[in-house]
Amino acid sequence: MIKYFFNVGKVMHAKLWTFPGGEVGVAMQPFSMYEEIDCVSIVASCRNSDEFMQLVMFLDAVKRALPTAKVFLTLPYLPYARQDRVCNPGESLSIAVVARILNSFNLDKLHLYDVHSDVSLALFNNVIHTSQAEIWAKQIEMSGADVVIAPDAGAAKKIYELHKRGVMLDVVVANKRRDSNGKIVEFTIDRDLIKGKHAIILDDICDGGATFIEVANACRGKVSKLELYVTHGIFSRGIDAVLPHFDKVCTTDSIHGEKLLEVCPGVTPGGQMFFTNFIKAIYNAHDLLYNGNVN
C-alpha cells in the first residue's frame, strides 16, 4: 500500500499491479496540476520485497514527474531492519542495501518508527526517527500497568527511555537459558519482581510470536494481568497463535495497514495509526519538511 498527498491536492493511492511474469508495476494517479506541486508526502507499507520494489519504482515515478518537488517519505516499518549485521561469511548486509537504494533518491526527509537497532538508523540520510518510547509512552501510562517486561537486554535499552518521558514504571528483563548449541530453551523471570502485578511485555517486532509466548509462560501464575505491546505486529503464524497467551495484544497498523482488524481479529489497535490516520501523518510530514517539527 502506498498513499501520497500533494500540497495542492487530496490523498491518493498509487496504482499497483503485478505483470503475468511476476514483476510488479506502479504508477501515479492522473493529476492535472503538476506545475503547482512543490511537495509530495508519501506513506508506504513495506511488508515484503515486492512492496519494497513497488515503493522504489514509485519514488522513481515521482522524481521523473516532479523533479523539483520536495519528497517526504514515511516508512512505518523499515524492511530488512533485522538484517543489520553479517552473521556468516557470504551473507549480504541487507539493511545497507536498502539504505543505498533509498538514499539514491535524495529524499528531503525520511521518517522511520521504532527501528530495530541504531545500526540501521546510521545508514540513512535525512532521517527522523520516532522512538518506541514516543509511540507507546502515553498508552502505557494510561494502561494501569505496574511493570514493563523486556524480552531481552536489547529491548530493555529502548524500554528505559520511557523514564525520560515521565513513565516511571519498573522494568524487568527476562533471562534466556541456552543449550550447548546456543539455542534458547527457556526464559526465566524473577518472581518477586512481577508477583501480583499488571505487566506489559514491550518490543519492536512480533514475527511468529514464539519469544513472547515463552516469556508469557515464564510469567504464568505470577502476574495479575499480562499484555503484549509491539510496534510492528507481523504475526506470521496468525494472530490466534499469540492471543490466547495474553489478556490483550496491542499493535500499530504499520504492517497490515487499514486491514489490521480484518487480518488480526481480536488485536487492539494502539500506539500510532499510520494508514488509518493518514491525514495526521501527512500534516506531520509537511510540518517536518518546513519546520522540523513532529506531533
C-alpha positions in Angstrom: 0.0 0.0 0.0 1.3 3.4 -1.0 -0.6 6.6 -0.1 0.5 10.0 -1.1 -0.5 13.7 -0.8 0.4 16.8 -2.9 0.5 20.2 -1.3 -2.3 21.3 -3.7 -4.4 18.1 -3.8 -6.1 15.3 -2.0 -4.9 12.0 -0.5 -4.3 9.5 -3.4 -3.4 5.8 -3.7 -0.6 4.7 -6.1 -1.8 2.3 -8.8 -0.2 -1.0 -8.2 -0.3 -4.2 -10.2 1.6 -7.4 -11.0 2.6 -8.4 -14.5 1.9 -12.0 -15.7 5.7 -12.7 -15.4 5.6 -11.7 -11.7 7.2 -8.3 -11.9 5.4 -5.5 -10.0 4.1 -2.3 -11.7 3.4 1.1 -10.2 2.1 4.5 -11.4 0.9 7.8 -10.0 -2.8 8.6 -10.5 -3.6 11.2 -13.2 -3.4 14.7 -11.9 -3.9 18.0 -13.8 -2.0 20.4 -11.6 1.6 19.0 -11.7 3.1 22.5 -12.3 1.7 23.7 -8.9 3.1 20.9 -6.9 6.2 21.6 -4.7 5.8 18.9 -2.1 4.9 15.2 -2.1 4.3 13.3 1.1 4.3 9.5 0.9 3.4 6.8 3.4 4.2 3.3 2.3 3.8 -0.2 3.6 6.8 -2.5 3.0 6.0 -5.9 4.4 7.9 -7.8 1.8 10.4 -7.5 -1.1 7.6 -6.9 -3.7 6.2 -4.0 -1.7 9.7 -2.5 -1.3 10.2 -2.8 -5.1 6.8 -1.0 -5.6 8.0 1.8 -3.3 11.3 2.1 -5.1 9.6 2.4 -8.5 7.0 4.8 -7.2 9.8 7.1 -5.9 11.3 6.9 -9.4 7.9 7.8 -10.9 7.6 10.8 -8.5 11.1 12.1 -9.3 10.5 11.8 -13.0 7.1 13.6 -12.9 8.1 16.2 -10.3 11.9 16.6 -10.5 11.9 19.9 -8.4 9.3 18.9 -5.7 10.4 18.1 -2.1 9.7 14.5 -1.2 9.0 13.3 2.3 8.7 9.5 2.8 7.2 7.9 5.9 8.1 4.2 6.4 6.2 2.9 9.4 8.0 -0.4 9.1 11.6 -0.5 7.8 12.1 -3.7 5.8 15.3 -5.7 6.4 16.0 -3.8 9.6 16.7 -7.0 11.5 19.4 -7.9 8.9 21.7 -5.3 10.4 24.9 -7.5 10.6 26.6 -10.2 8.7 26.3 -13.4 10.7 28.1 -15.8 8.4 30.7 -15.3 5.6 29.0 -15.0 2.2 25.9 -13.2 3.5 24.8 -9.7 2.5 24.3 -6.8 4.8 20.7 -6.4 3.8 19.9 -3.2 5.6 22.8 -1.5 4.0 21.5 -2.4 0.5 18.1 -0.9 1.4 19.8 2.2 2.7 21.8 2.7 -0.5 18.7 2.4 -2.7 16.6 4.9 -0.6 19.5 7.3 -0.3 19.9 7.3 -4.1 16.6 9.2 -4.3 17.9 12.2 -2.2 14.8 12.3 -0.1 14.2 15.6 1.7 13.1 13.7 4.8 12.8 10.0 5.7 10.6 9.3 8.8 11.2 5.9 10.5 9.5 4.4 13.5 10.9 2.2 16.2 13.7 0.9 14.0 15.2 -2.4 15.3 18.7 -1.0 16.0 20.8 2.2 15.9 23.0 0.4 13.3 20.2 0.8 10.8 19.5 4.5 11.5 23.1 5.5 10.9 22.9 4.3 7.3 20.2 6.6 6.1 20.3 10.2 5.0 18.0 13.0 6.3 16.3 10.6 8.7 13.9 11.4 11.5 13.2 8.6 14.0 10.3 8.3 16.3 11.3 6.0 19.1 9.4 3.2 20.8 9.0 5.3 23.9 7.5 8.2 21.9 5.0 5.8 20.3 3.9 4.0 23.5 4.5 6.3 26.4 1.0 7.8 26.7 -0.8 4.5 26.2 1.4 2.6 28.7 1.0 5.5 31.2 -2.8 5.2 30.9 -2.9 1.3 31.0 -2.7 1.0 34.7 0.3 -1.3 34.4 2.8 -1.7 37.2 5.8 -3.1 35.3 7.1 -3.4 31.8 8.9 -6.6 30.8 11.7 -6.6 28.3 12.2 -10.0 26.5 15.9 -9.4 26.3 18.6 -6.8 27.1 18.3 -5.2 23.7 14.6 -4.5 24.2 15.3 -3.2 27.7 17.6 -0.4 26.4 14.6 1.0 24.4 12.1 0.5 27.3 14.2 2.5 29.8 13.6 5.5 27.5 10.1 5.5 28.9 11.5 7.0 32.1 12.8 10.0 30.1 9.2 10.6 29.0 7.9 10.5 32.6 6.6 6.9 32.6 8.3 5.7 35.7 7.3 2.0 35.7 9.6 -0.7 36.9 11.5 -2.5 34.1 12.1 -6.3 34.4 14.4 -8.1 31.9 13.7 -11.8 31.0 16.6 -14.1 31.2 17.4 -16.6 28.5 18.8 -20.0 29.1 20.6 -21.6 26.1 21.7 -25.2 25.5 25.2 -26.2 24.4 24.4 -25.3 20.8 23.3 -21.8 21.7 19.6 -22.4 21.2 17.2 -20.7 23.6 15.5 -23.4 25.7 13.9 -21.3 28.5 13.0 -17.8 29.6 13.0 -17.0 33.3 11.8 -14.0 35.3 12.4 -13.2 39.0 9.0 -14.0 40.6 9.4 -11.3 43.3 9.6 -8.6 40.6 6.3 -9.4 38.9 4.2 -11.2 41.6 0.7 -10.0 41.6 1.4 -7.1 39.1 -0.2 -5.9 35.9 2.6 -6.4 33.4 3.2 -5.3 29.8 5.7 -7.0 27.5 7.0 -4.4 25.1 9.1 -4.8 22.0 9.5 -3.5 18.4 8.6 -6.6 16.3 6.4 -9.6 16.8 7.0 -12.1 13.9 5.6 -15.5 14.7 5.4 -14.7 18.4 7.5 -17.6 19.9 9.7 -15.4 22.1 6.7 -13.6 23.6 4.8 -16.9 24.2 7.8 -18.2 26.1 8.1 -15.1 28.2 4.3 -15.3 28.9 4.8 -18.9 30.0 7.5 -17.7 32.4 5.0 -15.2 33.8 2.1 -17.6 34.2 0.7 -17.8 37.7 2.8 -14.8 38.8 1.2 -11.7 37.3 -2.3 -10.5 37.8 -2.6 -9.4 34.2 -0.3 -9.7 31.1 -0.5 -7.6 28.0 1.7 -7.6 24.8 2.5 -4.3 23.1 4.5 -4.5 19.9 5.0 -1.6 17.4 5.3 -3.9 14.3 2.9 -6.8 14.5 3.7 -9.2 11.7 2.0 -12.2 13.3 3.4 -14.6 10.6 1.8 -17.6 12.3 -1.5 -15.9 12.6 -2.9 -13.8 15.5 -4.5 -16.8 17.0 -1.1 -18.3 17.8 -0.5 -15.3 20.1 -3.8 -14.0 21.5 -4.6 -16.9 23.9 -1.4 -16.2 25.9 -2.3 -12.6 26.8 -5.1 -10.5 28.3 -4.5 -8.1 25.4 -2.3 -7.8 22.3 -1.8 -4.2 21.1 -0.1 -3.1 17.9 0.1 -0.3 15.4 -1.1 -0.7 11.8 2.5 -0.4 10.4 2.4 -3.9 8.9 -1.3 -4.6 8.0 -2.5 -1.0 7.4 -6.2 -0.4 7.1 -6.8 -4.2 7.1 -5.3 -4.7 10.6 -8.6 -5.7 12.3 -9.5 -7.9 9.3 -6.2 -9.7 9.2 -5.8 -9.8 13.0 -9.2 -10.0 14.6 -9.0 -9.6 18.4 -6.0 -7.4 18.3 -6.2 -3.9 19.9 -5.0 -1.0 17.7 -2.7 1.3 19.5 0.5 3.4 19.6 0.1 5.2 16.3 -2.1 4.6 13.3 -0.1 5.4 10.1 -2.6 4.4 7.4 -6.0 4.6 9.2 -4.9 8.1 10.4 -3.2 9.2 7.3 -4.3 12.8 7.4 -2.4 13.3 10.7 0.6 11.6 9.1 0.7 13.9 6.1 0.3 17.0 8.4 3.3 15.7 10.3 5.1 15.3 7.1 4.6 18.8 5.9 5.5 20.2 9.4 8.7 18.2 9.3 9.6 19.4 5.8 9.1 23.0 6.5 9.5 23.4 10.3 11.4 20.3 11.5 8.6 19.5 14.0 6.5 16.4 14.5 3.5 15.8 16.7 
